[in-house]
């Protein structure tokens, strides 16, 4: 019987990656980022441990969606009070808080437990091209794009 390999916490080396979201599809971008945050791109991946890397997303304001999602995709949040449901379209949220769109998409692809919340803290999203993480020497992360995809 094979046993799950548990890497010692001090041997896990964490890299920093920077992703340019310019003209990327939201879902494809988010799934690749979630994979790196979980550590599924490494041979030491363990489902119950945080073996992933840090990801910095720049130019979140330039991320794309296909079809009519600009006007039809809705983002909801609730204040917790009666009648406190607030609804916003993709286009309005993009204009107001473009970082939240990428964060929301990636968070939905992470586990819904303590590990998922811990992994989410390793995602840093910025609307523009600048970020304050130069000291960590982030490497560019290539997101695979499908040529001739639908627009």
C-alpha positions as CSV (number, residue, x, y, z in Angstrom):
1,X,0.0,0.0,0.0
2,X,1.3,3.5,-0.9
3,X,1.4,6.0,1.8
4,X,0.9,9.8,1.2
5,X,4.3,11.6,1.3
6,X,4.3,14.3,3.9
7,X,7.1,16.8,3.2
8,X,8.6,18.4,6.3
9,X,7.5,22.1,6.6
10,X,11.0,23.4,6.6
11,X,11.8,21.7,3.2
12,X,9.0,23.3,1.3
13,X,10.5,26.1,-0.8
14,X,8.0,28.8,-1.8
15,X,8.6,30.8,-4.9
16,X,6.9,34.0,-5.9
17,X,5.3,34.3,-9.3
18,X,3.9,37.3,-11.1
19,X,1.1,37.0,-13.6
20,X,0.0,39.7,-16.1
21,X,-3.8,39.4,-16.5
22,X,-3.9,41.6,-19.6
23,X,-6.3,40.1,-22.1
24,X,-6.5,36.8,-20.2
25,X,-9.8,34.9,-19.8
26,X,-10.9,35.1,-16.2
27,X,-11.7,31.4,-15.6
28,X,-8.6,30.1,-17.3
29,X,-6.4,32.5,-15.4
30,X,-8.1,31.7,-12.1
31,X,-7.8,28.0,-12.5
32,X,-4.0,28.2,-13.3
33,X,-3.5,30.5,-10.3
34,X,-5.4,28.2,-8.0
35,X,-3.3,25.3,-9.1
36,X,0.0,27.1,-8.3
37,X,-1.4,28.3,-4.9
38,X,-2.3,24.7,-4.0
39,X,1.1,23.4,-5.2
40,X,-0.3,21.0,-7.7
41,X,2.5,21.9,-10.1
42,X,5.1,20.4,-7.8
43,X,6.1,16.8,-7.2
44,X,5.8,17.3,-3.4
45,X,2.0,18.1,-3.6
46,X,0.1,16.9,-0.6
47,X,-3.7,17.4,-0.5
48,X,-3.8,18.3,3.2
49,X,-0.8,20.6,3.3
50,X,0.0,24.0,2.0
51,X,2.8,23.2,-0.5
52,X,2.0,26.0,-2.9
53,X,3.7,29.2,-4.0
54,X,2.8,32.9,-3.8
55,X,1.1,34.5,-6.8
56,X,1.0,38.2,-7.7
57,X,-1.5,39.3,-10.3
58,X,-1.0,42.6,-12.0
59,X,-3.2,44.5,-14.5
60,X,-6.4,42.9,-13.0
61,X,-8.4,45.7,-14.6
62,X,-7.6,44.3,-18.1
63,X,-8.9,40.7,-17.5
64,X,-11.5,39.6,-20.1
65,X,-14.7,37.5,-20.1
66,X,-16.5,36.1,-23.1
67,X,-20.1,36.4,-24.3
68,X,-22.5,38.7,-22.5
69,X,-20.9,38.2,-19.1
70,X,-19.9,41.9,-19.0
71,X,-23.6,42.9,-18.5
72,X,-25.1,39.6,-17.2
73,X,-22.7,38.2,-14.7
74,X,-23.7,39.3,-11.2
75,X,-21.7,39.6,-8.0
76,X,-23.7,39.5,-4.8
77,X,-22.8,40.2,-1.2
78,X,-25.0,40.5,1.9
79,X,-24.6,42.8,4.9
80,X,-26.2,40.3,7.2
81,X,-29.2,42.5,7.8
82,X,-32.7,41.9,6.5
83,X,-32.9,43.2,3.0
84,X,-29.1,43.6,2.9
85,X,-28.5,41.9,-0.4
86,X,-26.4,44.0,-2.8
87,X,-26.0,43.0,-6.4
88,X,-23.5,44.4,-8.9
89,X,-22.7,43.5,-12.6
90,X,-19.3,42.5,-13.8
91,X,-18.8,45.8,-15.6
92,X,-19.7,47.9,-12.6
93,X,-17.4,45.9,-10.2
94,X,-14.7,46.1,-12.9
95,X,-14.9,49.8,-12.8
96,X,-15.0,50.1,-9.0
97,X,-12.8,47.2,-7.6
98,X,-11.1,45.3,-10.5
99,X,-9.0,43.3,-8.0
100,X,-12.1,41.7,-6.4
101,X,-13.1,40.0,-9.7
102,X,-9.9,37.9,-9.8
103,X,-9.9,37.3,-6.1
104,X,-13.5,36.0,-6.2
105,X,-12.8,33.7,-9.2
106,X,-9.7,32.2,-7.5
107,X,-11.3,31.9,-4.1
108,X,-14.1,29.8,-5.7
109,X,-11.5,27.3,-7.0
110,X,-9.8,26.8,-3.6
111,X,-10.9,24.3,-0.9
112,X,-13.7,25.6,1.3
113,X,-12.0,25.0,4.6
114,X,-9.1,26.3,6.8
115,X,-6.5,25.2,4.2
116,X,-8.3,27.2,1.5
117,X,-8.4,30.3,3.6
118,X,-4.7,30.0,4.3
119,X,-3.9,29.5,0.6
120,X,-6.0,32.5,-0.3
121,X,-3.7,34.8,1.8
122,X,-0.8,33.9,-0.7
123,X,-2.7,35.6,-3.6
124,X,-1.9,39.3,-4.1
125,X,-3.9,41.1,-6.8
126,X,-3.3,44.6,-8.1
127,X,-5.3,46.7,-10.6
128,X,-2.4,48.3,-12.3
129,X,1.0,47.2,-13.5
130,X,2.9,47.9,-10.3
131,X,3.3,45.8,-7.1
132,X,5.3,46.3,-3.9
133,X,6.9,42.7,-3.9
134,X,10.1,43.5,-5.9
135,X,12.2,42.2,-2.9
136,X,10.8,38.7,-3.3
137,X,12.2,38.5,-6.8
138,X,9.0,37.1,-8.5
139,X,9.4,35.0,-11.6
140,X,6.9,35.5,-14.5
141,X,4.3,32.7,-14.7
142,X,3.1,31.8,-18.2
143,X,-0.6,31.1,-18.4
144,X,-1.5,28.9,-21.4
145,X,-3.9,30.6,-23.8
146,X,-5.9,28.7,-26.4
147,X,-5.3,30.1,-29.9
148,X,-8.5,31.0,-31.7
149,X,-10.6,30.9,-28.6
150,X,-14.1,32.4,-28.7
151,X,-14.5,36.1,-28.0
